[in-house]
Amino acid sequence: MSLKSVILLVFSTVLACAGIIPAQPPASNQVVRTVTIPISILSDKDSRAGQSEEFVQAETLTVREAGDEQQILSIRSVSDSPLSIALLIQDDLASGFNLQIPDIQKFIRSLPKGTRVMTAYSRSGSVQIRQRFTDDLEAAAKSLRIVVGSPAVSPRSPYQGVSDMIGRFDAVPTGRRALLLFSDGLDTSEGVSLASISQSFDLGQALLKAQRKGVAVYSFYSPTITAEGNSTFAFAGQGALNKLSEETGGRAFFQGTLAPISFEPFFRDLVVALNRQFALTYLSTHMKKGYYKVKVESTNPAVRVDHPKGYYYR
């Protein structure tokens, strides 16, 4: 390797550790605005805990907004910023879900000190708040109860509850926000076809609200009595949950078409994702009001970047 190449490599590494990625600036006469989105940088070696090392391994990141490459200003670790998590459980899940409650309580108790947690259940016509946002992790864990497990309490759409919960994040300071949704993902209010379930109005509204509020949705598939044993419904519900999570920068967790044996492996992956979050700030060259698709990629094929797939500017 030539001396010039070595100097360039060292310079790039120093900039990366500082959280700054050089890029071509916009034209001097071009009007721009800053945009900040949460991203999670994950590698194949998910067992590694060093965030700065993971960041350097990400090499060059590129951001495209509405198809146009944008200039990245900085990438900062946000692991020390406040974390607010809301848990929303669908109350008509099959009774087997109750076996997962200890795992969920264990996850809540393991969260970092200062984390704010809210717990709630979605049911017919309303969301039942069990614990408002609190940093008392023990109180939040104890607020969980067994699900009713009856079609009589089925919500019209699980995504109406999601929209309700996202609005409640206004009560907590700005910082990292996540919603954990335990649901079968089925919204049959507009029909039972795969298309109607994956493109329902309530799902679309929940997705947009989450993007506007900067809430990453992590969904956990669990069947209801109605959908249990129906693989078509399972695939449709999982597809809808995956869409909601992917578009908001979260992840969808499921194990085939059946109820998972344990949520514990999912929670391990979730902790890794939350611990490797960064705030990416870039200059947007788009000044018109409207919805903009965003795509963040790494030049390293071993690195995956989870991020919101778009946002509204108004």
Beta strands, then each sheet from edge to edge (+ up, - down):
strand 1: 33-43
strand 2: 61-65
strand 3: 68-77
strand 4: 83-90
strand 5: 116-123
strand 6: 126-134
strand 7: 176-183
strand 8: 215-221
strand 9: 252-253
strand 10: 277-284
strand 11: 290-298
strand 12: 303-306
strand 13: 310-313
sheet 1: 12+ 1- 10+ 3- 2+ 11- 13+
sheet 2: 6+ 5- 4- 7- 8- 9-
end
